[in-house]
Amino acid sequence: MAPEKLKEFADKLKDYKIVDKKYENLIAAIDEEKIQEPIDFLLYCEKSTIINPKNYSDKAEVFLEAIHKKTASVLPELAFTDFEYKIVPDAEMSAYGDNYYNCIVSLKSNGKVYKQKSGFYPSSKNDYSAGEIEIQNYYQIFNKILIDLNAPYRVHDVPVFGDNSSVSQIGIMVLTKEQEKKLNEFVTYLSASYEDFKNKPTSLEIEKAIEEYAKIGLFSNLTIEEITEGKERTSELEIMDYNDILSVFPNLIYSFDTELGNLEDPYAELVKEFSKISHNEFNPSDILNQFQGRKRKTTLKFKLDNKSYSKTFKIDSDWIDIIFLILFNLL
């Protein structure tokens, strides 16, 4: 790497205030050819760290807490206690085999317990106590803390580049929205993961929303176990908005692809799913829709409250006809 180019990049980092107090040290390191890989820049950034898993035992009970402590070290407000974890099979991926696992981490920071679910990759089929955590997801637990603190910055993953880079290294950097934008505007030696700076619900707002949903009866058809499991899943996931809260509780929201080629008789199947999330308040019978992709139209038929309904929809390749959604608001 040419020293002149490295110094140009160092100047940009200084302009963005990503490098500040260690700027002179960085320039000296460039002159002394100590910047061997792009990730070495992180040694001179203000709120950053490099995690090399090879420095730790690969045993989950050692490795997981160690990388979380190392990540939290970039900011005093991320300090935590009461670290716990569990490794469980991934229920959603179980259909694809038995080698998919999740790691659910729990820790206490600023008097509150935070949780985060990440993918976990066992080192072997017979040893689930050792392996690797999903790098792109595990640090989101610290962004949950920052959201609760109304902080103007987020924790970012810095991908490792360079011919001599060790892919096992993890780069972590804390950036403001403007710093993230500037760093990723002209990617040269470093780039940062894109993090959401929108006003996501805080943990307290999520708790209050769940209480309000319960008060207005949205959970009236759920069992106590389903409600408890939904609350637990909400704490483990990254919640982007209030719809995300509802989506973790069963039979409240049905999401589907507007490209219907993956369904056999798509409109009939969708009507049945709509019935489920209405908890049979919308309870049609005799549902019929024979879908043939080569035709230009298809007809959906069903009965509701002893009345027969029939509607013909256009077939535009295998995309849903938007009139289908409007129909149910008119019933």
C-alpha positions as CSV (number, residue, x, y, z in Angstrom):
1,M,0.0,0.0,0.0
2,A,1.5,3.3,-1.1
3,P,2.3,5.6,1.8
4,E,0.9,8.7,0.0
5,K,-2.5,7.0,-0.5
6,L,-2.5,5.8,3.1
7,K,-1.9,9.3,4.4
8,E,-4.6,10.7,2.1
9,F,-7.0,8.2,3.8
10,A,-5.7,9.1,7.2
11,D,-6.4,12.8,6.5
12,K,-10.0,11.9,5.6
13,L,-10.4,9.9,8.8
14,K,-9.2,13.0,10.7
15,D,-11.6,15.3,8.8
16,Y,-14.5,12.9,9.7
17,K,-13.2,12.9,13.4
18,I,-13.0,9.1,13.2
19,V,-9.3,9.6,14.0
20,D,-8.4,12.4,16.4
21,K,-6.0,12.0,19.3
22,K,-4.0,9.3,17.5
23,Y,-3.6,11.0,14.2
24,E,0.1,11.8,14.6
25,N,0.6,8.2,15.8
26,L,-1.2,7.0,12.6
27,I,1.0,9.1,10.4
28,A,4.1,7.8,12.1
29,A,2.9,4.2,11.7
30,I,2.4,4.8,8.0
31,D,6.0,6.1,7.7
32,E,7.3,3.1,9.7
33,E,5.3,0.7,7.4
34,K,3.2,-0.6,10.3
35,I,0.0,-0.4,8.4
36,Q,0.2,-3.8,6.7
37,E,-3.6,-4.4,6.3
38,P,-6.5,-2.0,6.1
39,I,-7.9,-3.2,9.4
40,D,-4.8,-1.8,11.1
41,F,-6.3,1.6,10.7
42,L,-8.7,0.7,13.5
43,L,-5.8,0.7,16.0
44,Y,-5.8,4.5,15.6
45,C,-9.5,5.3,15.4
46,E,-11.3,6.8,18.4
47,K,-14.0,4.3,19.1
48,S,-12.9,1.0,17.5
49,T,-11.4,-2.3,18.3
50,I,-10.1,-5.5,16.5
51,I,-11.2,-8.9,17.7
52,N,-9.1,-11.8,16.8
53,P,-10.9,-15.1,17.8
54,K,-7.6,-16.9,17.6
55,N,-6.6,-15.1,20.8
56,Y,-9.4,-16.9,22.7
57,S,-10.5,-20.4,23.3
58,D,-13.0,-21.7,20.7
59,K,-15.2,-22.9,23.6
60,A,-18.5,-21.0,23.6
61,E,-18.4,-20.3,27.3
62,V,-15.1,-18.5,26.9
63,F,-15.2,-17.0,23.4
64,L,-18.7,-15.5,23.5
65,E,-18.3,-13.5,26.7
66,A,-14.8,-12.4,25.6
67,I,-15.9,-11.0,22.2
68,H,-18.9,-9.2,23.9
69,K,-16.6,-7.6,26.5
70,K,-14.1,-6.6,23.8
71,T,-16.9,-5.0,21.7
72,A,-18.3,-3.2,24.8
73,S,-14.9,-1.8,25.5
74,V,-15.3,0.8,22.8
75,L,-17.7,2.9,24.8
76,P,-18.1,3.2,28.6
77,E,-21.9,3.2,28.4
78,L,-21.8,-0.3,26.9
79,A,-20.3,-1.9,30.0
80,F,-22.3,-4.9,31.2
81,T,-22.6,-7.6,33.8
82,D,-24.5,-10.9,34.2
83,F,-23.5,-12.4,30.8
84,E,-25.4,-15.5,29.9
85,Y,-26.0,-17.5,26.7
86,K,-27.7,-20.6,25.4
87,I,-27.3,-22.4,22.1
88,V,-30.6,-23.8,20.7
89,P,-31.7,-25.4,17.4
90,D,-33.0,-23.0,14.8
91,A,-36.7,-24.0,14.6
92,E,-37.3,-22.0,11.3
93,M,-34.3,-23.7,9.6
94,S,-34.9,-27.2,11.0
95,A,-36.6,-28.2,7.7
96,Y,-33.2,-27.9,6.0
97,G,-31.3,-30.1,8.4
98,D,-30.2,-30.4,12.0
99,N,-27.0,-28.2,11.7
100,Y,-28.7,-24.8,12.2
101,Y,-28.4,-23.2,15.6
102,N,-29.0,-19.9,17.3
103,C,-27.0,-18.3,20.1
104,I,-29.2,-16.3,22.5
105,V,-27.1,-13.9,24.6
106,S,-28.4,-12.1,27.7
107,L,-26.6,-9.3,29.6
108,K,-27.3,-6.5,31.9
109,S,-26.4,-2.9,31.1
110,N,-27.5,0.3,32.8
111,G,-29.8,-1.6,35.1
112,K,-31.7,-3.4,32.2
113,V,-31.4,-6.9,30.7
114,Y,-30.9,-7.1,27.0
115,K,-31.1,-10.1,24.7
116,Q,-30.0,-10.9,21.2
117,K,-30.4,-13.9,18.9
118,S,-27.7,-14.6,16.4
119,G,-26.8,-17.6,14.1
120,F,-24.3,-20.0,15.6
121,Y,-22.2,-22.4,13.6
122,P,-20.9,-25.4,15.5
123,S,-17.4,-26.6,15.0
124,S,-18.6,-30.1,14.3
125,K,-21.8,-32.2,14.3
126,N,-20.8,-33.7,17.6
127,D,-19.6,-30.6,19.4
128,Y,-22.0,-27.8,19.8
129,S,-20.1,-26.2,22.7
130,A,-17.6,-24.8,20.2
131,G,-18.1,-22.8,17.1
132,E,-18.6,-19.3,15.7
133,I,-21.3,-16.7,16.2
134,E,-22.8,-14.8,13.3
135,I,-20.6,-11.7,13.0
136,Q,-23.1,-9.5,11.3
137,N,-25.7,-9.8,14.1
138,Y,-24.2,-10.4,17.5
139,Y,-23.2,-6.8,18.2
140,Q,-26.8,-5.5,17.7
141,I,-27.4,-6.1,21.4
142,F,-25.2,-3.0,21.9
143,N,-27.2,-1.0,19.5
144,K,-30.3,-1.8,21.5
145,I,-28.5,-0.2,24.5
146,L,-27.6,2.9,22.4
147,I,-31.2,3.3,21.2
148,D,-32.4,3.2,24.8
149,L,-29.8,5.9,25.6
150,N,-30.9,8.0,22.6
151,A,-27.2,8.0,21.6
152,P,-26.3,9.6,18.2
153,Y,-24.1,6.7,17.1
154,R,-24.2,3.0,16.4
155,V,-21.9,0.0,16.6
156,H,-20.7,-1.1,13.2
157,D,-19.0,-4.2,11.8
158,V,-16.0,-3.3,9.7
159,P,-15.4,-6.0,7.0
160,V,-11.8,-7.2,6.7
161,F,-10.2,-6.6,3.3
162,G,-6.7,-7.0,1.9
163,D,-4.6,-9.7,0.4
164,N,-3.1,-10.6,3.8
165,S,-6.2,-10.1,5.8
166,S,-7.3,-12.8,8.2
167,V,-11.0,-13.4,7.6
168,S,-11.3,-14.5,11.3
169,Q,-10.7,-11.0,12.5
170,I,-13.6,-8.9,13.5
171,G,-13.4,-5.1,13.1
172,I,-15.8,-3.0,15.3
173,M,-16.3,0.7,15.1
174,V,-18.7,3.2,16.6
175,L,-19.9,5.9,14.2
176,T,-22.4,8.7,14.0
177,K,-24.8,8.7,11.0
178,E,-22.7,11.3,9.2
179,Q,-19.4,9.4,9.9
180,E,-20.9,6.3,8.5
181,K,-22.1,8.1,5.4
182,K,-18.7,9.7,4.8
183,L,-16.7,6.5,5.4
184,N,-18.9,4.6,2.9
185,E,-19.1,7.4,0.4
186,F,-15.7,6.6,-1.1
187,V,-14.7,3.1,-0.1
188,T,-10.9,2.8,-0.1
189,Y,-9.4,0.9,2.7
190,L,-12.3,0.7,5.2
191,S,-16.0,0.5,5.0
192,A,-18.6,0.0,7.8
193,S,-21.8,-2.0,7.9
194,Y,-24.9,0.1,7.3
195,E,-26.9,0.5,10.6
196,D,-30.3,2.0,11.0
197,F,-30.3,5.4,12.6
198,K,-34.1,5.8,12.4
199,N,-36.1,6.2,15.6
200,K,-36.6,2.6,16.4
201,P,-38.8,1.7,19.4
202,T,-36.9,1.7,22.7
203,S,-37.1,-1.4,24.9
204,L,-39.5,0.6,27.2
205,E,-41.7,1.6,24.2
206,I,-41.8,-2.0,23.1
207,E,-42.9,-3.2,26.5
208,K,-45.6,-0.5,26.6
209,A,-46.8,-1.4,23.1
210,I,-47.2,-5.0,24.1
211,E,-49.2,-4.0,27.1
212,E,-51.5,-1.8,24.9
213,Y,-51.9,-4.6,22.4
214,A,-53.1,-6.9,25.2
215,K,-55.5,-4.2,26.5
216,I,-57.2,-3.8,23.2
217,G,-57.6,-7.6,22.7
218,L,-55.1,-8.4,20.0
219,F,-53.8,-11.3,22.1
220,S,-57.2,-12.6,23.2
221,N,-56.9,-15.7,21.0
222,L,-53.4,-16.5,22.1
223,T,-52.5,-18.8,25.0
224,I,-50.4,-17.6,27.9
225,E,-47.6,-19.7,26.5
226,E,-47.8,-18.0,23.1
227,I,-47.9,-14.6,24.6
228,T,-44.9,-15.4,26.8
229,E,-43.0,-16.8,23.9
230,G,-43.8,-13.8,21.8
231,K,-42.5,-11.4,24.5
232,E,-39.3,-13.5,24.7
233,R,-38.8,-13.4,20.9
234,T,-39.4,-9.7,20.9
235,S,-36.5,-9.2,23.3
236,E,-34.2,-11.3,21.3
237,L,-34.7,-9.8,17.8
238,E,-33.9,-6.4,16.3
239,I,-37.2,-4.5,16.3
240,M,-37.3,-2.0,13.5
241,D,-40.9,-0.8,14.0
242,Y,-44.2,-1.6,15.7
243,N,-45.2,-4.1,13.0
244,D,-42.1,-6.1,13.9
245,I,-43.5,-6.5,17.4
246,L,-46.8,-7.9,16.2
247,S,-45.1,-10.2,13.7
248,V,-43.4,-12.3,16.4
249,F,-46.8,-13.3,17.9
250,P,-48.5,-16.2,16.1
251,N,-51.5,-15.6,13.8
252,L,-51.6,-11.9,14.1
253,I,-49.8,-10.9,10.8
254,Y,-49.5,-12.9,7.7
255,S,-46.7,-11.9,5.3
256,F,-46.6,-13.1,1.8
257,D,-44.7,-12.5,-1.4
258,T,-46.6,-10.6,-4.1
259,E,-45.0,-12.9,-6.6
260,L,-47.4,-15.8,-6.4
261,G,-45.6,-18.5,-8.5
262,N,-44.5,-20.3,-5.3
263,L,-48.2,-21.1,-4.4
264,E,-50.3,-23.8,-6.1
265,D,-53.7,-22.0,-6.0
266,P,-52.5,-18.6,-4.6
267,Y,-55.7,-16.7,-4.0
268,A,-57.4,-19.7,-2.3
269,E,-54.4,-20.2,-0.1
270,L,-54.3,-16.5,0.8
271,V,-57.9,-16.5,1.8
272,K,-57.4,-19.4,4.1
273,E,-54.4,-17.6,5.7
274,F,-56.5,-14.4,6.1
275,S,-59.1,-16.5,7.9
276,K,-56.5,-17.7,10.4
277,I,-55.2,-14.3,11.4
278,S,-58.9,-13.1,11.8
279,H,-59.3,-16.0,14.2
280,N,-62.3,-17.1,12.1
281,E,-64.2,-13.9,12.3
282,F,-63.7,-13.9,8.6
283,N,-64.6,-17.5,8.0
284,P,-65.3,-18.3,4.3
285,S,-66.1,-21.8,3.1
286,D,-66.1,-23.6,-0.3
287,I,-63.0,-21.7,-1.3
288,L,-62.0,-22.4,-4.9
289,N,-59.3,-20.9,-7.2
290,Q,-57.7,-22.8,-10.0
291,F,-54.6,-20.9,-11.0
292,Q,-53.0,-21.5,-14.3
293,G,-50.1,-19.2,-15.0
294,R,-50.5,-19.3,-18.8
295,K,-53.9,-17.8,-18.7
296,R,-54.6,-14.1,-18.5
297,K,-57.3,-14.4,-15.8
298,T,-58.2,-16.5,-12.8
299,T,-61.4,-16.6,-10.7
300,L,-61.7,-16.9,-6.9
301,K,-64.9,-18.2,-5.4
302,F,-66.0,-18.6,-1.8
303,K,-69.0,-18.4,0.5
304,L,-69.3,-16.1,3.5
305,D,-72.4,-15.9,5.8
306,N,-74.4,-18.0,3.3
307,K,-73.6,-15.6,0.5
308,S,-71.5,-16.6,-2.6
309,Y,-68.7,-14.4,-3.8
310,S,-66.9,-14.6,-7.1
311,K,-64.2,-12.3,-8.4
312,T,-62.0,-12.6,-11.5
313,F,-58.4,-11.3,-11.3
314,K,-55.9,-10.4,-14.0
315,I,-52.8,-12.6,-14.3
316,D,-49.7,-10.4,-14.9
317,S,-47.0,-13.1,-15.0
318,D,-47.3,-14.4,-11.5
319,W,-47.8,-11.1,-9.7
320,I,-50.7,-10.5,-7.4
321,D,-53.6,-8.4,-8.7
322,I,-53.8,-5.5,-6.3
323,I,-57.7,-5.6,-6.6
324,F,-57.5,-8.8,-4.5
325,L,-56.4,-6.9,-1.4
326,I,-59.0,-4.1,-2.0
327,L,-61.8,-6.8,-2.2
328,F,-61.5,-7.8,1.4
329,N,-61.9,-4.2,2.6
330,L,-65.2,-4.1,0.8
331,L,-66.7,-7.3,2.3
